[in-house]
Amino acid sequence: MKRLAVALLLVPTLAWANLAADAERAAERVLVEENVLTVYFTANDEGRLTLLFGRQVAGWQIDAVLKKLEQDPAIRGVTHTQVDSDYCPIR
């Protein structure tokens, strides 16, 4: 009985724990598909992304990435900006 109670309490926690990882994997996939590699990104525990695009990234590329990210169910929201510095390409 105790095991059942513990399992019922842990299941929502385990599902919540993967939101950040799922959002980051989805972002990596979209960024590589769009060939936007000079970007810094991170996801919080709720699956919301923050992206900092390097100065080499064109506006149309940013728009294409954001459009795809907004359609991905793993991503719960996006905050972005373009900065004046460059980043090493993501791998």
C-alpha positions as CSV (number, residue, x, y, z in Angstrom):
1,M,0.0,0.0,0.0
2,K,2.8,2.4,0.8
3,R,4.5,1.7,-2.5
4,L,1.3,2.5,-4.3
5,A,1.0,5.8,-2.5
6,V,4.6,6.7,-3.2
7,A,4.2,5.8,-6.9
8,L,1.1,8.0,-7.2
9,L,3.0,10.9,-5.7
10,L,6.1,10.5,-7.8
11,V,4.5,10.0,-11.3
12,P,3.6,13.7,-11.7
13,T,7.0,14.7,-10.5
14,L,8.8,12.5,-13.0
15,A,6.7,13.7,-15.8
16,W,7.4,17.3,-14.9
17,A,11.2,16.7,-14.6
18,N,11.6,16.1,-18.4
19,L,9.9,19.3,-19.6
20,A,13.3,21.2,-19.8
21,A,15.1,18.3,-21.5
22,D,12.3,17.8,-24.0
23,A,12.2,21.5,-24.8
24,E,16.0,21.6,-25.3
25,R,15.9,18.6,-27.6
26,A,13.1,20.1,-29.7
27,A,15.1,23.4,-29.9
28,E,18.2,21.6,-31.0
29,R,16.3,19.8,-33.7
30,V,14.7,23.0,-35.0
31,L,17.9,25.0,-34.9
32,V,19.8,22.4,-36.9
33,E,17.0,22.0,-39.4
34,E,17.0,25.7,-40.0
35,N,20.9,25.8,-40.0
36,V,20.9,28.5,-37.2
37,L,23.9,27.4,-35.2
38,T,25.2,30.6,-33.6
39,V,22.7,30.7,-30.8
40,Y,22.7,30.2,-27.1
41,F,19.6,28.6,-25.6
42,T,18.3,27.2,-22.4
43,A,15.0,25.8,-21.0
44,N,13.6,26.2,-17.5
45,D,11.7,23.5,-15.6
46,E,8.4,24.5,-17.2
47,G,9.7,23.9,-20.7
48,R,10.0,27.6,-21.6
49,L,13.0,28.5,-23.9
50,T,15.2,31.5,-23.8
51,L,17.2,32.0,-27.0
52,L,20.0,34.5,-27.7
53,F,20.7,34.7,-31.4
54,G,24.2,35.8,-32.5
55,R,24.6,38.8,-34.7
56,Q,25.3,36.6,-37.8
57,V,21.7,35.2,-37.7
58,A,19.5,36.9,-40.3
59,G,16.0,38.2,-39.3
60,W,14.3,35.7,-41.7
61,Q,16.1,32.8,-40.0
62,I,15.0,34.0,-36.6
63,D,11.4,34.2,-37.8
64,A,11.6,30.7,-39.3
65,V,13.0,29.2,-36.1
66,L,10.4,30.9,-33.9
67,K,7.5,29.8,-36.2
68,K,8.7,26.1,-35.8
69,L,9.3,26.4,-32.1
70,E,5.8,27.8,-31.5
71,Q,4.3,24.8,-33.2
72,D,6.3,22.2,-31.2
73,P,4.2,20.7,-28.3
74,A,7.4,20.2,-26.2
75,I,8.0,23.9,-26.0
76,R,5.7,25.8,-23.5
77,G,6.9,29.3,-24.5
78,V,9.8,31.2,-26.1
79,T,11.7,34.4,-25.1
80,H,14.3,35.6,-27.6
81,T,16.5,38.4,-28.6
82,Q,19.4,39.1,-31.0
83,V,22.6,40.2,-29.4
84,D,25.7,42.0,-30.7
85,S,28.1,39.2,-30.1
86,D,28.7,35.8,-31.8
87,Y,28.4,32.4,-30.2
88,C,30.3,29.2,-31.0
89,P,28.1,27.0,-33.2
90,I,26.0,24.4,-31.4
91,R,27.1,20.8,-31.8
